[in-house]
Structures are given as C-alpha cells and as structure tokens.
C-alpha cells in the first residue's frame, strides 16, 4: 500500500474518531435526528434511518428506523458536523472511510447527499486531499450529491478539482475517489 494511502487511513482513525464521536454524543436524539435529516432532500431524509456510527468499530446504532434504503448520519471524514444521507452502498463506503479501512467495501456505486454542504482540504496548489495536513487549508463546499465509486480521471476525462461545471472527482488517485456534483439536493425534482 502506498505511504500516502496508509497515512490517510491512519489519519481517518486518529484525527476523526474524536470529532465524529463528539458531534454524535453531544446532541439529544431529537436534535440529532433533525441535524442528520438536514443532509438529504426532505423526501429522502424524512423516511431514512437515522443512525450514529461508532468511528472505532464502525458499529451503527439506529436512532430512528426508516422506511426507505437511505441512512442519515452526522459526521464525515474531515467534517465531523456535516450531515450526510446515503443509500446502503454509500453508507458502506462511508463506514470504511470513518473507520480507517484502506479501501471501501461497497460492491456497487452508492449515492449520497450533503444538502448542507461540507468542508474539504486543499494544498496550496489546489489539490484536494483526504485529511488536513501541513500546508493545507479548509474549503467550504456548497450543497451537493455524490456517487461513491472508484472513478478514474484518466479513463473518464473528468477533472480532479473544483471547476465552474461543479462536477469533479474528489480524492483522485486513492481508493476513496468519488464523483462530486455541486447541485443542491433540495432543489432537484424527481
């Protein structure tokens, strides 16, 4: 495993575990449900399972059972207060990231929504990295949705940095590469 990928996995488990755990335990269940539901479009989030994730074990505790295939949580790698709602494949991807696994385990693409946006970290040259490191700075992301699957920039021709189109591959060159689409999930119509 290349050193950068190993470093990312170690950083996930050592830097994010306290932040995600704190964000999940400091709220009442009612407040947590409200915060987690803010991650997805209301028609998805209102019927989604609301869960808390133990970042050390990956154990998922259901706060509220849902009636669709989506789960909403508070806290993503790099942004422990950001809500996210994802289908089962996206949640499998997220659990692997949160617990520091070297690769995600989803066997098919997943879809996830971050209707409140989030934060990522960039180097001085504009490269997006998985975790904050020396010389990086946080960048606020607008509301967006994602396809959680290993996208190859060379094969797809898609950019690897934010751009005016609002579509790019985040974390290119890592097992956690995924497609970012800067489009507010609450403004999409089925």
TORGU-523411 format. One record per residue (C-alpha): residue number from 1; residue in one letter; x, y negated, z negated. Coordinates in nm, 4 decimals, padded with zeros to 6 digits. Layout:
BEGIN
{torlo NUM, panu A, east X, north Y, up Z} .
...
//
This chain:
BEGIN
{torlo 1, panu X, east 00.0000, north 00.0000, up 00.0000} .
{torlo 2, panu X, east 00.1497, north -00.3396, up 00.0914} .
{torlo 3, panu X, east 00.2551, north -00.5521, up -00.2044} .
{torlo 4, panu X, east 00.0035, north -00.8313, up -00.1267} .
{torlo 5, panu X, east -00.2886, north -00.5830, up -00.1351} .
{torlo 6, panu X, east -00.1646, north -00.4292, up -00.4588} .
{torlo 7, panu X, east -00.1228, north -00.7771, up -00.6068} .
{torlo 8, panu X, east -00.4806, north -00.8653, up -00.5067} .
{torlo 9, panu X, east -00.6153, north -00.5514, up -00.6745} .
{torlo 10, panu X, east -00.4230, north -00.6257, up -00.9944} .
{torlo 11, panu X, east -00.5382, north -00.9883, up -00.9924} .
{torlo 12, panu X, east -00.9013, north -00.8840, up -00.9482} .
{torlo 13, panu X, east -00.8851, north -00.6719, up -01.2609} .
{torlo 14, panu X, east -00.6752, north -00.9028, up -01.4796} .
{torlo 15, panu X, east -00.7949, north -01.2531, up -01.3900} .
{torlo 16, panu X, east -01.1582, north -01.1996, up -01.3054} .
{torlo 17, panu X, east -01.2665, north -00.9480, up -01.5646} .
{torlo 18, panu X, east -01.2827, north -01.2039, up -01.8487} .
{torlo 19, panu X, east -01.4514, north -01.4701, up -01.6335} .
{torlo 20, panu X, east -01.7208, north -01.2457, up -01.4894} .
{torlo 21, panu X, east -01.7862, north -01.0799, up -01.8246} .
{torlo 22, panu X, east -01.8205, north -01.4189, up -01.9964} .
{torlo 23, panu X, east -02.0606, north -01.5525, up -01.7326} .
{torlo 24, panu X, east -02.2802, north -01.2445, up -01.7706} .
{torlo 25, panu X, east -02.2934, north -01.2287, up -02.1503} .
{torlo 26, panu X, east -02.3394, north -01.5948, up -02.2402} .
{torlo 27, panu X, east -02.6944, north -01.6157, up -02.0978} .
{torlo 28, panu X, east -03.0245, north -01.4800, up -02.2228} .
{torlo 29, panu X, east -03.1760, north -01.2149, up -01.9950} .
{torlo 30, panu X, east -03.4359, north -01.4661, up -01.8721} .
{torlo 31, panu X, east -03.1673, north -01.7241, up -01.7879} .
{torlo 32, panu X, east -02.9524, north -01.4578, up -01.6267} .
{torlo 33, panu X, east -03.2414, north -01.3408, up -01.4067} .
{torlo 34, panu X, east -03.3052, north -01.6987, up -01.2937} .
{torlo 35, panu X, east -02.9347, north -01.7545, up -01.2221} .
{torlo 36, panu X, east -02.8906, north -01.4249, up -01.0344} .
{torlo 37, panu X, east -03.2038, north -01.4752, up -00.8219} .
{torlo 38, panu X, east -03.0626, north -01.8087, up -00.7029} .
{torlo 39, panu X, east -02.8135, north -01.6106, up -00.4934} .
{torlo 40, panu X, east -03.0627, north -01.4935, up -00.2348} .
{torlo 41, panu X, east -03.3632, north -01.6098, up -00.0375} .
{torlo 42, panu X, east -03.6700, north -01.6089, up -00.2627} .
{torlo 43, panu X, east -03.8475, north -01.3337, up -00.0664} .
{torlo 44, panu X, east -03.5451, north -01.1051, up -00.1198} .
{torlo 45, panu X, east -03.4407, north -01.2126, up -00.4708} .
{torlo 46, panu X, east -03.7893, north -01.2054, up -00.6224} .
{torlo 47, panu X, east -03.8146, north -00.8305, up -00.5539} .
{torlo 48, panu X, east -03.4470, north -00.7450, up -00.6120} .
{torlo 49, panu X, east -03.2982, north -00.5547, up -00.9012} .
{torlo 50, panu X, east -03.1182, north -00.7942, up -01.1345} .
{torlo 51, panu X, east -02.8064, north -00.6393, up -01.2841} .
{torlo 52, panu X, east -02.4951, north -00.7105, up -01.4846} .
{torlo 53, panu X, east -02.1673, north -00.5477, up -01.3862} .
{torlo 54, panu X, east -01.9012, north -00.4401, up -01.6328} .
{torlo 55, panu X, east -01.5883, north -00.5521, up -01.4492} .
{torlo 56, panu X, east -01.3661, north -00.2957, up -01.6216} .
{torlo 57, panu X, east -01.5693, north 00.0154, up -01.5485} .
{torlo 58, panu X, east -01.7932, north -00.1005, up -01.2657} .
{torlo 59, panu X, east -02.0898, north 00.0188, up -01.4693} .
{torlo 60, panu X, east -02.4100, north -00.1538, up -01.3663} .
{torlo 61, panu X, east -02.6703, north -00.2410, up -01.6291} .
{torlo 62, panu X, east -03.0149, north -00.3183, up -01.4974} .
{torlo 63, panu X, east -03.1683, north -00.6304, up -01.6484} .
{torlo 64, panu X, east -03.4799, north -00.6073, up -01.4313} .
{torlo 65, panu X, east -03.5789, north -00.3282, up -01.1948} .
{torlo 66, panu X, east -03.6551, north -00.4290, up -00.8384} .
{torlo 67, panu X, east -03.8772, north -00.3023, up -00.5608} .
{torlo 68, panu X, east -03.6501, north -00.3561, up -00.2613} .
{torlo 69, panu X, east -03.2997, north -00.2398, up -00.1660} .
{torlo 70, panu X, east -03.1240, north -00.5530, up -00.2990} .
{torlo 71, panu X, east -02.9427, north -00.6265, up -00.6237} .
{torlo 72, panu X, east -02.8586, north -00.9745, up -00.7521} .
{torlo 73, panu X, east -02.5769, north -01.0467, up -00.9987} .
{torlo 74, panu X, east -02.3855, north -01.3461, up -01.1293} .
{torlo 75, panu X, east -02.0122, north -01.3479, up -01.0596} .
{torlo 76, panu X, east -01.7967, north -01.2650, up -00.7614} .
{torlo 77, panu X, east -01.4187, north -01.2334, up -00.7318} .
{torlo 78, panu X, east -01.2745, north -01.5840, up -00.7571} .
{torlo 79, panu X, east -01.6011, north -01.7427, up -00.8770} .
{torlo 80, panu X, east -01.7467, north -01.5885, up -01.1956} .
{torlo 81, panu X, east -02.0504, north -01.8193, up -01.1980} .
{torlo 82, panu X, east -02.1655, north -01.7726, up -00.8368} .
{torlo 83, panu X, east -02.4849, north -01.5729, up -00.7856} .
{torlo 84, panu X, east -02.4968, north -01.3148, up -00.5074} .
{torlo 85, panu X, east -02.7684, north -01.0822, up -00.3774} .
{torlo 86, panu X, east -02.6695, north -00.7838, up -00.1671} .
{torlo 87, panu X, east -02.8092, north -00.4628, up -00.0271} .
{torlo 88, panu X, east -02.6736, north -00.1296, up -00.1526} .
{torlo 89, panu X, east -02.3744, north -00.1322, up 00.0850} .
{torlo 90, panu X, east -02.2797, north -00.4886, up -00.0072} .
{torlo 91, panu X, east -02.3091, north -00.4058, up -00.3777} .
{torlo 92, panu X, east -02.0808, north -00.1049, up -00.3275} .
{torlo 93, panu X, east -01.8302, north -00.3432, up -00.1624} .
{torlo 94, panu X, east -01.8683, north -00.5964, up -00.4463} .
{torlo 95, panu X, east -01.8241, north -00.3355, up -00.7208} .
{torlo 96, panu X, east -01.4995, north -00.2193, up -00.5627} .
{torlo 97, panu X, east -01.3749, north -00.5800, up -00.5460} .
{torlo 98, panu X, east -01.4771, north -00.6655, up -00.9025} .
{torlo 99, panu X, east -01.3146, north -00.3541, up -01.0469} .
{torlo 100, panu X, east -00.9905, north -00.3967, up -00.8520} .
{torlo 101, panu X, east -01.0177, north -00.0968, up -00.6215} .
{torlo 102, panu X, east -00.7644, north -00.1052, up -00.3360} .
{torlo 103, panu X, east -01.0404, north -00.0673, up -00.0748} .
{torlo 104, panu X, east -01.4194, north -00.0994, up -00.0691} .
{torlo 105, panu X, east -01.6164, north 00.2254, up -00.0612} .
{torlo 106, panu X, east -01.9201, north 00.1303, up 00.1454} .
{torlo 107, panu X, east -01.9694, north 00.3691, up 00.4359} .
{torlo 108, panu X, east -02.1753, north 00.1231, up 00.6400} .
{torlo 109, panu X, east -02.1950, north -00.2554, up 00.6746} .
{torlo 110, panu X, east -02.3724, north -00.4422, up 00.3967} .
{torlo 111, panu X, east -02.5424, north -00.7801, up 00.3887} .
{torlo 112, panu X, east -02.5108, north -01.0256, up 00.1025} .
{torlo 113, panu X, east -02.6432, north -01.3736, up 00.0380} .
{torlo 114, panu X, east -02.4873, north -01.6580, up -00.1586} .
{torlo 115, panu X, east -02.7601, north -01.9206, up -00.1335} .
{torlo 116, panu X, east -02.5859, north -02.1442, up -00.3882} .
{torlo 117, panu X, east -02.2525, north -02.1196, up -00.2094} .
{torlo 118, panu X, east -01.9334, north -02.0304, up -00.3861} .
{torlo 119, panu X, east -01.5616, north -02.1014, up -00.4063} .
{torlo 120, panu X, east -01.2646, north -01.9565, up -00.2219} .
{torlo 121, panu X, east -00.8938, north -02.0344, up -00.2437} .
{torlo 122, panu X, east -00.6716, north -02.1643, up 00.0354} .
{torlo 123, panu X, east -00.2996, north -02.2084, up 00.0794} .
{torlo 124, panu X, east -00.1571, north -02.5455, up 00.1860} .
{torlo 125, panu X, east -00.1629, north -02.4207, up 00.5468} .
{torlo 126, panu X, east -00.5347, north -02.3329, up 00.5278} .
{torlo 127, panu X, east -00.5080, north -01.9554, up 00.4933} .
{torlo 128, panu X, east -00.7834, north -01.8103, up 00.2744} .
{torlo 129, panu X, east -00.6557, north -01.5797, up 00.0014} .
{torlo 130, panu X, east -00.8448, north -01.3380, up -00.2195} .
{torlo 131, panu X, east -00.7351, north -01.4853, up -00.5510} .
{torlo 132, panu X, east -00.5865, north -01.8084, up -00.6773} .
{torlo 133, panu X, east -00.2094, north -01.8033, up -00.6700} .
{torlo 134, panu X, east 00.0658, north -02.0606, up -00.6930} .
{torlo 135, panu X, east 00.0186, north -02.3260, up -00.4268} .
{torlo 136, panu X, east -00.3499, north -02.2532, up -00.3572} .
{torlo 137, panu X, east -00.6462, north -02.4793, up -00.4176} .
{torlo 138, panu X, east -01.0190, north -02.4078, up -00.4589} .
{torlo 139, panu X, east -01.2535, north -02.4901, up -00.1716} .
{torlo 140, panu X, east -01.6297, north -02.5167, up -00.2218} .
{torlo 141, panu X, east -01.8313, north -02.3044, up 00.0199} .
{torlo 142, panu X, east -02.1786, north -02.4050, up 00.1363} .
{torlo 143, panu X, east -02.4735, north -02.1651, up 00.1141} .
{torlo 144, panu X, east -02.4002, north -01.8628, up 00.3315} .
{torlo 145, panu X, east -02.4551, north -01.4979, up 00.4032} .
{torlo 146, panu X, east -02.2015, north -01.2255, up 00.4729} .
{torlo 147, panu X, east -02.1584, north -00.8945, up 00.6486} .
{torlo 148, panu X, east -01.9442, north -00.6758, up 00.4253} .
{torlo 149, panu X, east -01.7443, north -00.4616, up 00.6636} .
{torlo 150, panu X, east -01.3824, north -00.4430, up 00.7760} .
{torlo 151, panu X, east -01.3693, north -00.6917, up 01.0624} .
{torlo 152, panu X, east -01.0541, north -00.7066, up 01.2710} .
{torlo 153, panu X, east -00.9836, north -01.0568, up 01.4050} .
{torlo 154, panu X, east -00.7744, north -00.9236, up 01.6947} .
{torlo 155, panu X, east -01.0478, north -00.6864, up 01.8095} .
{torlo 156, panu X, east -01.3391, north -00.9239, up 01.7528} .
{torlo 157, panu X, east -01.1851, north -01.2541, up 01.8630} .
{torlo 158, panu X, east -01.3391, north -01.4222, up 01.5589} .
{torlo 159, panu X, east -01.1499, north -01.6941, up 01.3701} .
{torlo 160, panu X, east -00.9997, north -01.6346, up 01.0248} .
{torlo 161, panu X, east -01.0502, north -01.9845, up 00.8870} .
{torlo 162, panu X, east -01.3424, north -02.2139, up 00.8304} .
{torlo 163, panu X, east -01.4352, north -02.3929, up 01.1514} .
{torlo 164, panu X, east -01.7184, north -02.6025, up 01.2982} .
{torlo 165, panu X, east -01.9108, north -02.2918, up 01.4094} .
{torlo 166, panu X, east -01.9464, north -02.1831, up 01.0453} .
{torlo 167, panu X, east -01.8551, north -01.8223, up 01.1273} .
{torlo 168, panu X, east -01.5219, north -01.6611, up 01.0424} .
{torlo 169, panu X, east -01.3555, north -01.3547, up 00.8952} .
{torlo 170, panu X, east -01.2664, north -01.4091, up 00.5308} .
{torlo 171, panu X, east -00.9712, north -01.2190, up 00.3786} .
{torlo 172, panu X, east -00.8482, north -01.1111, up 00.7208} .
{torlo 173, panu X, east -00.5706, north -00.8541, up 00.7075} .
{torlo 174, panu X, east -00.6995, north -00.6994, up 00.3833} .
{torlo 175, panu X, east -00.9412, north -00.4114, up 00.3225} .
{torlo 176, panu X, east -01.1859, north -00.6744, up 00.1938} .
{torlo 177, panu X, east -01.2139, north -00.8628, up 00.5232} .
{torlo 178, panu X, east -01.5752, north -00.9583, up 00.5881} .
{torlo 179, panu X, east -01.7789, north -01.1874, up 00.8096} .
{torlo 180, panu X, east -01.8819, north -01.5231, up 00.6623} .
{torlo 181, panu X, east -02.1762, north -01.7116, up 00.8125} .
{torlo 182, panu X, east -02.2316, north -02.0622, up 00.6790} .
{torlo 183, panu X, east -02.6078, north -02.0707, up 00.7053} .
{torlo 184, panu X, east -02.8367, north -02.1378, up 00.4098} .
{torlo 185, panu X, east -03.0268, north -01.8115, up 00.3438} .
{torlo 186, panu X, east -03.3209, north -02.0136, up 00.2083} .
{torlo 187, panu X, east -03.3657, north -02.1879, up 00.5438} .
{torlo 188, panu X, east -03.3691, north -01.8747, up 00.7571} .
{torlo 189, panu X, east -03.7020, north -01.7460, up 00.8798} .
{torlo 190, panu X, east -03.7724, north -01.3775, up 00.9330} .
//
